[in-house]
Amino acid sequence: MPTKWIPGSIRGIAFSVAAGAGLVTALLGLATYGVVHHEIERQIDHRIEVETQALLEQNRAHGFDALIQTVNARDDGVAFDIGYLASIDGDDRSMGYILTDAAGRRRAGALRADLPPPGWSEFLHFRKPDGSTGIAQAMNSAVPGGGRLVVAADRATLSCAANLILCHS
C-alpha cells in the first residue's frame, strides 16, 4: 500500500529533494545572519566600553582639561596612545563623543546628537557631517567630579554586514 507522502515519480523525488535543500539553505542563512548580527553588535558594544574606560582613565590620571583635549583630538582623527582604538584614525573608527561638564554644558565632542539618558542607548539618532542622519549605539557615563561622557559607535557597520549577508545568500 503506497503512502501519500512518498513521491511517486522521479520528478516528485527531484522536487522533494530540491524543496528540502532550499529549506535547509534558508534556515542556515537565517542562522548565519543571526550569529553575525549578534557578534558585530557585541563587538560594537565592546569598542564603546573599552573606549569609555580609556577616556575615564585619562580623566582620572590627568584631569578634566586633559579629557577635553583628548576627546577633541579623537574627533579630529588624532591618534592618542590610549584605549582600544589608539592607532586607528577618526574615519575608520566611526566613533563619536559628547563631553559635558557638571553644569551640563557641552565641553567637547563633535557628535551631533541629543544627550542620551545615562547608561546604554542602542538607537541614538545623530547627524553626520554631510547632513545625513545615522543611528549609533552609545554609552552615557558619569565623569568623576561631574559631567557626562558619551561614547557612540555608528551602527552603519551592522547594516552593511546585514545587507551583504542578505544580498549574497
N, C-alpha and C positions, 0 to 999 in steps of 0.2 A: 504494500500500500504506500504510494508516494505521499510525502509530506509537502505541504504548501509552501514552506519557507525555503526549500531547496530549489534552485533554478533548474528548469527542465531542458535548457539548451546551452550551447556554447556561448551564444550571445548573452543569455541570462547570467551565466557564470562570469563572463567578462565584465558585465555591468556591475555585478555584485562586488567583484574584486576592486574595480575602479572606484565604486562608491565607498567601500571600506578604506581604501588607500587615501581617498580625498578627505574622509572624516578624520583619519589618523593625522594626516598632514595639517589639517586645520587646527586640531587640538594641540599638536606640537607647536604650531605657530603662535597660538594664544598663550601657551605656557612660556614660550621664549619671550614674547612681548612682556608678559607679567614679570618674569625674572629680571630682564634687562631694565625695565622701567623702575622696579624696586631698587635695583643695585645703583643705578645712576642717581636716583633720589637720595639714597643713603650716602653716596659719595659727595653730593652737593651739601647735605647736612654736615658731613664730617669736615669739609672745607670751611664751612661757616664757623663751626665750633672751634677748630684749630686757629683760624684767623682771629676770631674774637678773643680767645685766650692769649694769643701772642700780643694783641694790641692792649689788652688789660694788663698784661705783664709789663709792657712798655710803660704804661701809666704808673704802675707800682714802682718800677725801677727808676724812672726819670721824670715823673710828674705830668700834670695835665697839659702844660705847654708843649712838651715833647710829644705827647699823644696827638695834639692838634697838628703839629708838623708832620708826624708820621702818616696820619690819615690823609692830609692834603697831598703828601708825596705819593701815597698809594694811588690816589685818584689821578695824579699826573703821570702814573706809569713808572715812577721811580722805584727801583728795587731796593728795599732795605734788608739788612741781614737779620730779619726776624720773621718768624712764622713759617707756616707750611708753604706759602706761595712767594717766598722771598726772592727767588730768582726769576719769577715769571713777570713779564711786563703787564701793564694795565689792560691792553687789548685782549690778551689771551686769558687773563684771569677772570674777566667778566664779573667782577665783584663791584659792589657799591657800598658807600658808607654814609652815615649820618652821625655826627657827634654833637651833643648839646651839653651846655653847662648846667649847673644846679638850678639856675633860674629858667631853664627850658629854652634858652637862646641857642640857635644853631651856631656852632663854632668851627666846624669843619665838615667836609664830606660833600661830594657833588651829586649824590643820589637825589634825584628829583622825585620825591615821594612824600606823602604824609607820614608822620612818625607813627609806626605801628604800636600796638599795645605791647607791654612787657612780655618777654618770652618769645616763643616761635610763632611766626606767621608764614603759612605755606603759600599764600597768594597775595603778595604785596604788589599793587599796581604802581608803576613808575613811568616816567617819561624819559626816553632815550635822547642823546644829544642831537639826533637828526629830527626830533619832533615826534617820532612814532612812540607807541606805548609798548610796554613789556610787563611781564609778570616775574617776580622774584620770590625766592624763599628767603626769609630773613630771621635774624635773632636780635632782639632788643634787650640789651643787658645794662644793668646799673653800673655806673662808673664809681668806684670808691671816692668819697668826697662829694658826690653829687653829679648829676648829669646822666646821660644815656648814650650808649654806643649801639648803633645799628649796623650790622654787617649783613649784606644781602648778596645773593648769587642769582644771576639771571637763569630762569628756567628754560631758556631757548635751547640749551643743550639737550634737555629732556625731550622737548618737542621734536628736535631734529632726529634724535635717535628713534623716537616712536615712528616718525614718518619714514625713516629708512627701513625699519623692520616691516612696516605695513606695506610699503611700496615694493619691497623686494622679496616678499614672502611668496 
